[in-house]
C-alpha cells in the first residue's frame, strides 16, 4: 500500500489500527510537495527538513510514528526526478525566488539537467535517514529515470550490503539477507523490455515497473 507523507488527507485519517494489523509495510510518498504548476516560487520538491513548513519528509515520518504506526513498517519514498522553474531573473536562482511557471523542459535524473538549479535530491542522505530512523527501507520513483544508475549507486553505497545473484558468499549476512536477490538496472531493463507498461507479470518477468 502507498500513502501520502502524513497519515491523513485533509480531514480524513488513515485507519492506523487496521493498517498495523493487516499490512506488512506502507510506501510513504514523501515527495511532490511543490511543483511549478502549484507555485511560481521555486521550492524543494522533496525536502527532508524544512523549519518553515510542515511540508517536509521528517515531519511526515514523525506523524506516522506518533500515530502508532511502527517505523519498521514504513518504506520511505523519494523521487528520481525533479522540476524546473522558468525564472524571472536567471541570475537569481535561490530557493523561494519568483518564477513564471514550468520550464519548457521537464527532467529526470541522469540527464544533462542534473546540474540545473532545484534538481538535486541527496539520495545518500535520505537512505542514511531511513537507516537512522530504523525504517523498513526505501523506494524510488522511478528507476527508469536513473538511466545511468548514478542515484541507484549512491543509494547502494549507504544501504546494508546484500548478496547479488550468483554470489558465492552465501554464508555471509543473516537469514534474511541471504535469501534476498539484488537485480542490476540492466537486468531489470532487459527483463521488462525497457520498462514497457505492456510487460505483464507472469509473461516476461517483473511486470510494469
C-alpha positions as CSV (number, residue, x, y, z in Angstrom):
1,X,0.0,0.0,0.0
2,X,1.1,3.6,-0.7
3,X,0.1,6.5,1.5
4,X,1.0,10.2,1.4
5,X,3.7,11.7,3.6
6,X,1.3,12.1,6.6
7,X,-1.3,9.6,7.9
8,X,-4.1,11.9,6.9
9,X,-5.5,13.7,3.9
10,X,-7.2,17.0,4.8
11,X,-9.9,15.9,7.3
12,X,-9.6,12.2,6.6
13,X,-7.2,9.9,8.6
14,X,-5.9,6.5,7.5
15,X,-7.2,3.6,9.7
16,X,-3.9,3.2,11.5
17,X,-5.0,0.4,13.8
18,X,-6.3,-1.7,10.9
19,X,-3.1,-1.0,8.9
20,X,-1.0,-2.1,11.9
21,X,-2.7,-5.4,12.0
22,X,-3.1,-6.1,8.3
23,X,-0.2,-4.6,6.4
24,X,3.5,-5.6,6.3
25,X,4.5,-2.1,5.2
26,X,3.4,1.2,3.6
27,X,5.2,3.1,1.0
28,X,5.2,6.7,2.3
29,X,5.2,9.0,-0.8
30,X,7.5,11.7,0.5
31,X,7.8,14.0,-2.5
32,X,5.9,16.3,-4.8
33,X,5.4,18.8,-2.0
34,X,5.7,21.6,-4.6
35,X,5.9,21.8,-8.4
36,X,5.9,24.7,-10.9
37,X,2.2,24.3,-11.6
38,X,1.3,24.7,-7.9
39,X,3.5,27.6,-7.1
40,X,5.5,30.2,-9.0
41,X,8.1,30.4,-6.2
42,X,11.0,27.9,-6.6
43,X,10.6,25.3,-3.9
44,X,12.0,22.0,-2.8
45,X,10.2,19.1,-4.3
46,X,11.1,16.6,-1.6
47,X,12.6,18.5,1.3
48,X,13.9,16.2,4.1
49,X,13.7,19.1,6.6
50,X,12.0,22.5,6.5
51,X,11.8,24.6,9.6
52,X,9.3,27.0,7.9
53,X,6.7,24.5,6.9
54,X,5.1,21.1,7.6
55,X,5.7,20.1,4.0
56,X,8.8,18.0,4.6
57,X,9.7,14.3,5.0
58,X,10.9,14.4,8.6
59,X,7.7,15.9,9.7
60,X,5.7,13.3,7.8
61,X,7.6,10.3,9.1
62,X,7.3,11.7,12.7
63,X,3.5,11.9,12.3
64,X,3.2,8.4,11.1
65,X,5.2,7.1,14.0
66,X,3.4,9.3,16.6
67,X,0.1,7.9,15.2
68,X,1.1,4.5,16.4
69,X,2.4,3.1,13.1
70,X,5.7,1.2,13.5
71,X,8.8,2.6,11.9
72,X,9.6,-0.9,10.9
73,X,6.5,-0.8,8.6
74,X,7.4,2.5,6.9
75,X,9.2,2.4,3.5
76,X,10.5,5.9,2.6
77,X,9.6,7.0,-0.9
78,X,11.7,9.6,-2.7
79,X,11.9,10.8,-6.3
80,X,14.4,10.1,-9.1
81,X,13.3,13.3,-10.9
82,X,12.9,17.0,-10.3
83,X,11.1,20.0,-11.7
84,X,12.5,23.1,-13.3
85,X,11.0,26.6,-13.0
86,X,11.3,29.3,-15.5
87,X,12.9,32.2,-13.6
88,X,12.0,35.8,-13.8
89,X,15.7,36.6,-13.4
90,X,18.1,33.7,-14.5
91,X,20.8,35.2,-12.3
92,X,18.6,34.8,-9.2
93,X,18.4,31.1,-8.6
94,X,17.8,30.7,-4.9
95,X,15.1,28.7,-3.4
96,X,12.0,30.9,-3.0
97,X,12.6,33.3,-5.8
98,X,9.8,34.1,-8.2
99,X,9.4,32.2,-11.4
100,X,6.8,32.3,-14.2
101,X,5.8,28.6,-14.1
102,X,7.2,25.4,-15.5
103,X,10.3,25.3,-17.7
104,X,9.8,24.2,-21.3
105,X,11.8,21.1,-20.3
106,X,10.9,18.6,-17.7
107,X,13.8,16.4,-16.5
108,X,14.5,13.1,-14.9
109,X,17.8,12.5,-13.1
110,X,20.7,11.1,-15.1
111,X,20.2,13.7,-17.8
112,X,22.2,16.7,-18.6
113,X,19.8,18.5,-16.3
114,X,21.4,17.0,-13.2
115,X,23.4,20.3,-12.7
116,X,20.3,22.5,-13.2
117,X,19.1,24.5,-10.1
118,X,16.5,22.9,-8.0
119,X,17.1,19.4,-9.4
120,X,19.2,17.9,-6.6
121,X,17.9,15.5,-4.0
122,X,20.5,14.0,-1.8
123,X,19.7,10.3,-2.2
124,X,22.5,9.2,0.1
125,X,21.2,11.4,2.9
126,X,17.7,10.0,2.6
127,X,18.9,6.4,2.6
128,X,21.0,7.2,5.7
129,X,17.9,8.9,7.2
130,X,15.9,5.7,6.6
131,X,18.6,3.7,8.4
132,X,18.9,6.1,11.3
133,X,15.1,6.2,11.8
134,X,15.0,2.3,11.6
135,X,12.6,2.4,8.8
136,X,11.8,-0.8,6.8
137,X,13.6,0.5,3.8
138,X,13.2,2.9,0.9
139,X,11.7,3.0,-2.6
140,X,12.3,5.4,-5.5
141,X,10.0,6.7,-8.2
142,X,11.0,5.6,-10.7
143,X,14.1,3.5,-11.5
144,X,13.9,4.2,-15.3
145,X,14.6,7.8,-14.6
146,X,18.0,6.9,-13.3
147,X,19.2,5.7,-16.7
148,X,22.9,5.9,-15.9
149,X,22.5,4.3,-12.4
150,X,24.1,7.3,-10.7
151,X,21.4,7.6,-8.0
152,X,21.0,3.9,-7.6
153,X,24.7,3.5,-7.0
154,X,24.6,6.4,-4.5
155,X,21.8,4.7,-2.6
156,X,23.7,1.4,-2.7
157,X,26.7,3.0,-1.0
158,X,24.5,3.7,2.0
159,X,22.4,0.5,2.3
160,X,23.3,-2.7,4.2
161,X,25.3,-4.9,1.7
162,X,23.3,-7.8,0.4
163,X,24.3,-10.7,-1.9
164,X,23.8,-10.3,-5.6
165,X,22.5,-13.1,-7.8
166,X,25.2,-15.7,-8.3
167,X,27.2,-14.6,-5.2
168,X,29.3,-17.3,-3.6
169,X,29.2,-15.5,-0.2
170,X,26.1,-17.4,0.9
171,X,27.4,-17.8,4.4
172,X,27.6,-14.0,4.9
173,X,24.7,-12.0,6.4
174,X,21.8,-13.1,8.4
175,X,19.0,-15.4,7.4
176,X,17.0,-12.6,5.7
177,X,19.8,-11.1,3.7
178,X,21.0,-14.5,2.4
179,X,17.6,-15.1,0.7
180,X,17.3,-11.6,-1.0
181,X,18.2,-11.2,-4.7
182,X,19.6,-7.9,-5.9
183,X,19.0,-7.1,-9.5
184,X,21.0,-4.7,-11.5
185,X,19.4,-1.9,-13.5
186,X,20.4,-3.5,-16.8
187,X,18.9,-6.8,-15.7
188,X,15.6,-5.1,-14.9
189,X,15.7,-3.2,-18.2
190,X,16.1,-6.3,-20.2
191,X,13.5,-8.3,-18.3
192,X,10.9,-5.6,-18.6
193,X,11.5,-4.8,-22.3
194,X,12.9,-1.4,-21.5
195,X,10.3,-0.9,-18.7
196,X,7.4,-1.4,-21.1
197,X,3.9,-1.0,-19.5
198,X,2.8,-3.9,-21.6
199,X,5.2,-6.3,-19.9
200,X,2.8,-8.2,-17.7
201,X,3.7,-10.3,-14.7
202,X,4.0,-14.0,-15.4
203,X,4.7,-13.4,-19.1
204,X,8.1,-11.7,-19.3
205,X,9.4,-11.1,-15.8
206,X,8.8,-8.2,-13.5
207,X,5.6,-6.7,-14.9
208,X,5.2,-2.9,-15.1
209,X,7.9,-1.0,-13.2
